[in-house]
Amino acid sequence: MHENNLITLRELGQSIWLDTLSRDLVDSGELEHLINIGITGVTTNPSIFERVIMGSDRYDKHIMSLAKLGLAPEIVYRDLAFRDVDCAADLLSEVYKNTDAADGYVSIEVSPHIAHDTEATINEARDIWYSLARKNVMIKVPGTAAGLPAITRLIGEGINVNVTLLFSVERYLEVADCYLSGLELLSEAGKDLHEVASVASFFLSRIDTLIDPRLAAHPAGASEQGETAIALARLAYSHFEALSQSARFLRLKKHGARPQRLLWASTSTKNPNYTDTHYVEPLIGPDTVNTMPTSTLHAFMDHGNAQVTLDKNREKAANLVDSLSTWGIDLDLATRQLEKQGINKFIQSHDRLMHAIRQKLDAHELRHVSV
């Protein structure tokens, strides 16, 4: 074992990606430092960009340089985000090269407003992919019903996809099927399957935030608070292992296909009664990714326990999930609610950010006119 928990995790087969990106993180050298000590990827989403752009004046000069062009806020935002993603992709390029394209990715999301529009998702994902023109970028596509065919089409075109906002094992299995279908399309087109990569992002803490109060209301379920998300993740991983050994995937693997790794997202601890590594330590295993916000990352580096745990307590996990219905908890309904909430949260963040950029552009225009 190493003093550096990130290196230990890598040796155990798990990659650690940073769940934030900002101009300051890049320009200060902090992201480069984190990469040097073991971070192998970066993820973003509309809420992250809202927080870093609105919460800092580091973007103002860039915004003002675009104001005179009369661009819409959406175009200005895209320019801001693309600059950060491009810089992060540069910093991660050696990781991408040294891991034979297994790691070194930066994820950027399509607009949350099109989460239920298949064709719009495909078109925007293509636009982002070809505009950035970076092989170590992943396009985030929500794992909605409309997102499923988009996943197949995009993978079939050789576009890297990070499938986001997954809350149920059933939807994960649908996503995995779409990934394999996309690889089959790519194979039929005679393309190199080794050139495309994908992860399926399973969101964790949000599940427990919704389910825990319902468990607390039932005498037999109260002791299981904080365990639902981990149980679902373990069950999803058992399916991942089976899929990785399936005849369908092994045929594709002969042509260079990579497995679609499960990625653990939403790993910061929302409940103060849980440890700050609650969504890290129980979910360590080969061919997985954990994307951590800075606070969770530093907590795990400081006092985390790095050992394989994903193969533990699977029967207990299955029993817990089976018990939810007997305790009056409709898991299917809950996961649909979580998906809806997740998309709405991203839409609200996106819209607040566009409003803030519009205000900055208008203020610049007023100053220009007054002069």
C-alpha positions as CSV (number, residue, x, y, z in Angstrom):
1,M,0.0,0.0,0.0
2,H,1.0,3.6,-0.6
3,E,0.7,6.6,1.6
4,N,-1.1,8.1,-1.4
5,N,-4.6,6.6,-1.4
6,L,-5.2,7.6,-5.0
7,I,-2.3,5.5,-6.2
8,T,-3.5,2.6,-4.1
9,L,-7.0,2.9,-5.7
10,R,-5.5,2.9,-9.2
11,E,-3.6,-0.3,-8.4
12,L,-6.9,-1.8,-7.2
13,G,-8.5,-0.9,-10.6
14,Q,-10.5,2.2,-9.6
15,S,-9.9,5.6,-11.2
16,I,-10.5,8.9,-9.3
17,W,-11.9,11.8,-11.3
18,L,-12.4,15.3,-9.9
19,D,-16.0,16.4,-9.8
20,T,-15.4,20.1,-10.5
21,L,-13.7,22.4,-12.9
22,S,-13.0,26.1,-12.8
23,R,-10.8,28.8,-14.4
24,D,-9.0,29.3,-11.0
25,L,-8.4,25.5,-10.6
26,V,-6.7,25.5,-14.0
27,D,-4.8,28.8,-13.8
28,S,-3.6,28.4,-10.3
29,G,-1.8,25.1,-11.1
30,E,-4.0,23.2,-8.6
31,L,-5.5,20.9,-11.2
32,E,-2.1,20.0,-12.5
33,H,-1.0,19.2,-9.0
34,L,-4.0,16.9,-8.4
35,I,-3.2,15.1,-11.7
36,N,0.4,14.7,-10.6
37,I,-0.7,13.0,-7.4
38,G,-3.2,10.7,-9.0
39,I,-6.4,12.3,-10.4
40,T,-7.1,10.8,-13.8
41,G,-10.1,12.7,-15.0
42,V,-12.5,15.6,-14.5
43,T,-16.3,15.8,-14.6
44,T,-18.5,18.9,-14.9
45,N,-22.2,19.6,-15.0
46,P,-24.5,22.7,-15.3
47,S,-24.6,23.2,-11.5
48,I,-20.8,23.1,-11.3
49,F,-20.4,25.8,-14.0
50,E,-23.1,27.9,-12.4
51,R,-21.3,27.8,-9.1
52,V,-17.8,28.6,-10.5
53,I,-18.8,31.2,-13.1
54,M,-21.2,33.1,-10.9
55,G,-19.1,32.8,-7.8
56,S,-16.0,34.2,-9.2
57,D,-14.8,37.3,-11.0
58,R,-12.2,35.3,-12.9
59,Y,-14.6,35.0,-15.9
60,D,-15.5,38.7,-16.1
61,K,-12.7,39.7,-18.4
62,H,-13.5,36.8,-20.8
63,I,-17.2,37.7,-20.7
64,M,-16.4,41.4,-21.4
65,S,-14.2,40.5,-24.4
66,L,-17.2,38.7,-25.9
67,A,-19.8,41.4,-25.0
68,K,-18.9,43.7,-28.0
69,L,-19.7,40.8,-30.4
70,G,-23.4,40.8,-29.5
71,L,-23.5,37.1,-28.7
72,A,-26.3,35.3,-26.9
73,P,-25.6,34.2,-23.3
74,E,-25.7,30.6,-24.4
75,I,-22.8,31.2,-26.9
76,V,-20.8,33.2,-24.3
77,Y,-21.3,30.3,-21.7
78,R,-20.1,27.8,-24.3
79,D,-17.0,29.8,-25.0
80,L,-16.3,30.0,-21.2
81,A,-16.9,26.4,-20.6
82,F,-15.0,25.2,-23.7
83,R,-11.9,27.2,-22.6
84,D,-11.9,25.4,-19.3
85,V,-12.5,22.0,-20.7
86,D,-9.9,22.5,-23.4
87,C,-7.3,23.5,-20.8
88,A,-8.2,20.5,-18.6
89,A,-8.0,18.2,-21.5
90,D,-4.5,19.5,-22.2
91,L,-3.4,18.8,-18.7
92,L,-4.9,15.3,-18.8
93,S,-3.4,14.5,-22.3
94,E,-0.5,12.6,-20.8
95,V,-2.8,10.5,-18.6
96,Y,-4.8,9.7,-21.7
97,K,-1.7,8.7,-23.5
98,N,-0.1,6.7,-20.7
99,T,-3.2,4.7,-19.9
100,D,-3.9,3.9,-23.6
101,A,-7.0,6.1,-23.5
102,A,-8.5,4.3,-20.5
103,D,-8.4,7.5,-18.5
104,G,-7.6,11.2,-18.9
105,Y,-11.1,12.4,-19.8
106,V,-13.0,15.6,-19.2
107,S,-16.8,15.4,-19.3
108,I,-19.1,18.2,-20.4
109,E,-22.8,18.0,-20.6
110,V,-25.4,18.8,-23.3
111,S,-28.0,21.3,-22.3
112,P,-30.4,20.0,-19.7
113,H,-33.3,21.5,-21.6
114,I,-33.0,18.8,-24.2
115,A,-32.9,15.8,-21.8
116,H,-36.1,14.4,-23.3
117,D,-35.3,15.1,-26.9
118,T,-33.3,12.4,-28.7
119,E,-32.4,14.2,-31.9
120,A,-31.5,17.5,-30.2
121,T,-29.3,15.5,-27.8
122,I,-27.5,13.8,-30.7
123,N,-27.0,17.0,-32.6
124,E,-25.7,19.0,-29.6
125,A,-23.4,16.2,-28.5
126,R,-22.0,16.0,-32.1
127,D,-21.6,19.8,-32.1
128,I,-19.7,19.8,-28.8
129,W,-17.6,16.8,-29.8
130,Y,-16.4,18.2,-33.1
131,S,-16.1,21.8,-31.8
132,L,-13.7,20.7,-29.0
133,A,-12.0,18.1,-31.3
134,R,-10.4,16.4,-28.3
135,K,-10.3,12.6,-28.1
136,N,-10.1,12.8,-24.3
137,V,-13.4,14.5,-23.9
138,M,-16.7,12.7,-23.0
139,I,-20.1,14.2,-23.8
140,K,-22.5,13.8,-20.9
141,V,-25.9,12.5,-22.0
142,P,-28.7,12.1,-19.4
143,G,-29.8,8.5,-19.0
144,T,-33.4,9.4,-19.7
145,A,-35.7,7.3,-22.0
146,A,-34.9,9.8,-24.8
147,G,-31.2,9.6,-24.0
148,L,-31.0,5.8,-24.6
149,P,-31.2,5.9,-28.4
150,A,-28.9,8.9,-28.4
151,I,-26.3,6.8,-26.6
152,T,-26.4,4.1,-29.2
153,R,-26.1,6.5,-32.1
154,L,-23.3,8.5,-30.5
155,I,-21.2,5.5,-29.6
156,G,-21.9,4.1,-33.1
157,E,-20.3,7.3,-34.4
158,G,-17.2,6.9,-32.2
159,I,-18.2,9.7,-29.8
160,N,-17.2,9.2,-26.2
161,V,-20.3,9.3,-23.9
162,N,-20.6,9.8,-20.1
163,V,-24.2,8.7,-19.3
164,T,-25.3,10.7,-16.4
165,L,-28.2,10.9,-13.9
166,L,-28.6,7.1,-13.4
167,F,-30.5,6.1,-10.2
168,S,-31.7,2.6,-10.9
169,V,-30.2,-0.8,-11.8
170,E,-32.9,-1.3,-14.4
171,R,-32.0,1.9,-16.2
172,Y,-28.3,1.1,-16.0
173,L,-28.9,-2.2,-17.7
174,E,-30.8,-0.4,-20.5
175,V,-27.8,2.0,-20.8
176,A,-25.3,-0.9,-21.0
177,D,-27.4,-2.5,-23.7
178,C,-27.4,0.8,-25.7
179,Y,-23.6,1.0,-25.3
180,L,-23.1,-2.5,-26.7
181,S,-25.5,-1.7,-29.6
182,G,-23.5,1.4,-30.3
183,L,-20.3,-0.7,-30.4
184,E,-21.9,-3.1,-32.8
185,L,-22.8,-0.3,-35.1
186,L,-19.2,1.0,-34.9
187,S,-17.9,-2.5,-35.7
188,E,-20.3,-2.9,-38.6
189,A,-18.9,0.4,-40.0
190,G,-15.4,-1.1,-39.8
191,K,-14.2,1.4,-37.2
192,D,-11.6,0.8,-34.4
193,L,-13.6,0.0,-31.3
194,H,-10.6,0.9,-29.1
195,E,-11.1,4.5,-30.1
196,V,-14.3,5.0,-28.1
197,A,-14.9,5.1,-24.4
198,S,-17.9,5.4,-22.1
199,V,-18.9,5.5,-18.4
200,A,-22.3,5.0,-16.8
201,S,-22.7,7.5,-13.9
202,F,-24.7,6.2,-11.0
203,F,-25.7,9.0,-8.6
204,L,-25.5,8.0,-5.0
205,S,-26.1,10.5,-2.1
206,R,-29.3,11.8,-3.8
207,I,-30.8,8.4,-3.5
208,D,-30.3,8.2,0.3
209,T,-31.4,11.8,0.7
210,L,-34.8,10.8,-0.7
211,I,-35.1,7.3,0.7
212,D,-33.7,7.8,4.2
213,P,-36.8,9.7,5.7
214,R,-39.0,6.9,4.4
215,L,-36.8,4.3,6.0
216,A,-36.8,6.3,9.3
217,A,-40.6,6.1,9.4
218,H,-40.6,2.3,9.4
219,P,-39.3,0.4,12.5
220,A,-37.6,-2.3,10.5
221,G,-36.1,0.1,8.0
222,A,-34.7,2.7,10.3
223,S,-31.4,0.9,10.8
224,E,-30.9,0.8,7.0
225,Q,-30.6,4.5,6.5
226,G,-27.7,5.4,4.3
227,E,-27.5,2.0,2.8
228,T,-29.9,2.1,-0.2
229,A,-27.6,3.8,-2.6
230,I,-24.6,1.6,-1.8
231,A,-26.8,-1.5,-2.2
232,L,-28.0,-0.4,-5.6
233,A,-24.5,0.4,-6.7
234,R,-23.3,-3.1,-5.6
235,L,-26.1,-4.7,-7.5
236,A,-25.3,-2.6,-10.6
237,Y,-21.7,-3.7,-10.4
238,S,-22.6,-7.4,-10.2
239,H,-24.5,-6.9,-13.5
240,F,-21.5,-5.1,-14.9
241,E,-19.3,-8.0,-14.1
242,A,-21.7,-10.4,-15.8
243,L,-22.0,-8.2,-18.9
244,S,-18.2,-8.0,-19.1
245,Q,-18.0,-11.8,-19.4
246,S,-21.0,-12.1,-21.7
247,A,-20.6,-13.6,-25.2
248,R,-21.9,-10.4,-26.7
249,F,-19.2,-8.2,-25.1
250,L,-16.4,-10.7,-25.5
251,R,-17.1,-10.7,-29.3
252,L,-16.7,-6.9,-29.3
253,K,-13.7,-7.1,-27.0
254,K,-11.8,-9.1,-29.6
255,H,-12.1,-6.0,-31.8
256,G,-10.7,-3.7,-29.2
257,A,-13.9,-2.7,-27.3
258,R,-13.6,-1.4,-23.8
259,P,-16.1,-2.1,-21.0
260,Q,-18.4,0.8,-20.1
261,R,-17.2,1.4,-16.6
262,L,-19.6,2.3,-13.8
263,L,-18.9,5.7,-12.3
264,W,-19.9,6.6,-8.8
265,A,-21.2,10.2,-8.8
266,S,-22.9,12.4,-6.2
267,T,-20.4,11.1,-3.7
268,S,-20.2,14.0,-1.2
269,T,-21.9,13.1,2.1
270,K,-25.1,15.1,2.6
271,N,-26.0,13.6,5.9
272,P,-23.7,14.8,8.8
273,N,-24.4,11.5,10.6
274,Y,-22.4,9.6,7.9
275,T,-18.7,9.7,7.5
276,D,-17.2,11.9,4.8
277,T,-16.0,8.8,2.9
278,H,-19.4,7.1,3.1
279,Y,-19.8,6.9,-0.7
280,V,-16.2,6.0,-1.4
281,E,-14.9,3.2,0.9
282,P,-17.8,0.7,0.3
283,L,-17.6,1.0,-3.5
284,I,-14.0,0.2,-4.4
285,G,-13.4,-2.3,-7.2
286,P,-11.8,-3.0,-10.6
287,D,-13.0,-1.2,-13.7
288,T,-14.8,1.6,-11.8
289,V,-14.5,5.3,-11.4
290,N,-15.4,7.5,-8.5
291,T,-15.8,11.2,-9.2
292,M,-15.3,13.2,-6.1
293,P,-15.7,16.9,-5.2
294,T,-12.6,18.5,-3.7
295,S,-13.8,18.0,-0.1
296,T,-14.4,14.3,-0.5
297,L,-11.2,13.8,-2.3
298,H,-9.1,15.4,0.5
299,A,-11.0,13.5,3.1
300,F,-10.3,10.2,1.4
301,M,-6.7,11.1,0.9
302,D,-6.3,12.0,4.5
303,H,-8.0,9.1,6.2
304,G,-9.7,6.8,3.7
305,N,-9.3,3.0,3.7
306,A,-8.3,1.8,0.3
307,Q,-9.3,-1.8,-0.3
308,V,-11.6,-3.7,-2.6
309,T,-15.1,-3.7,-1.2
310,L,-17.5,-3.9,-4.1
311,D,-17.6,-7.7,-3.9
312,K,-18.8,-7.6,-0.3
313,N,-22.3,-8.0,1.1
314,R,-24.1,-8.5,-2.2
315,E,-26.7,-10.8,-0.6
316,K,-27.4,-8.2,2.0
317,A,-27.7,-5.5,-0.7
318,A,-30.2,-7.6,-2.6
319,N,-32.2,-8.3,0.6
320,L,-32.3,-4.6,1.4
321,V,-33.6,-3.6,-2.1
322,D,-36.2,-6.4,-1.9
323,S,-37.3,-5.2,1.5
324,L,-38.1,-1.7,0.4
325,S,-41.4,-2.5,-1.1
326,T,-42.5,-4.4,2.1
327,W,-41.7,-1.1,4.0
328,G,-44.0,0.8,1.7
329,I,-41.2,2.3,-0.5
330,D,-41.8,2.3,-4.2
331,L,-38.2,2.3,-5.6
332,D,-39.3,2.6,-9.2
333,L,-41.3,5.7,-8.4
334,A,-38.5,7.1,-6.3
335,T,-35.9,6.7,-9.0
336,R,-38.2,8.4,-11.6
337,Q,-38.6,11.2,-9.1
338,L,-34.9,11.5,-8.7
339,E,-34.3,11.7,-12.4
340,K,-36.9,14.4,-12.8
341,Q,-35.4,16.3,-9.9
342,G,-31.9,15.9,-11.3
343,I,-32.9,17.3,-14.7
344,N,-34.8,20.2,-13.1
345,K,-31.9,21.1,-10.9
346,F,-29.6,21.3,-13.9
347,I,-32.1,23.3,-15.8
348,Q,-32.4,25.8,-12.9
349,S,-28.7,26.1,-12.7
350,H,-28.3,26.6,-16.4
351,D,-31.0,29.2,-16.5
352,R,-29.6,31.1,-13.5
353,L,-26.2,31.2,-15.2
354,M,-27.6,32.4,-18.5
355,H,-29.5,35.2,-16.6
356,A,-26.3,36.2,-14.8
357,I,-24.3,36.3,-18.0
358,R,-27.0,38.3,-19.7
359,Q,-26.8,40.8,-16.8
360,K,-23.0,41.1,-17.2
361,L,-23.4,41.6,-21.0
362,D,-26.0,44.3,-20.5
363,A,-24.0,46.1,-17.9
364,H,-21.1,46.2,-20.3
365,E,-23.3,47.5,-23.1
366,L,-24.7,50.3,-20.8
367,R,-21.2,51.3,-19.8
368,H,-20.2,51.4,-23.5
369,V,-23.2,53.5,-24.4
370,S,-22.6,56.0,-21.5
371,V,-19.1,56.6,-22.7
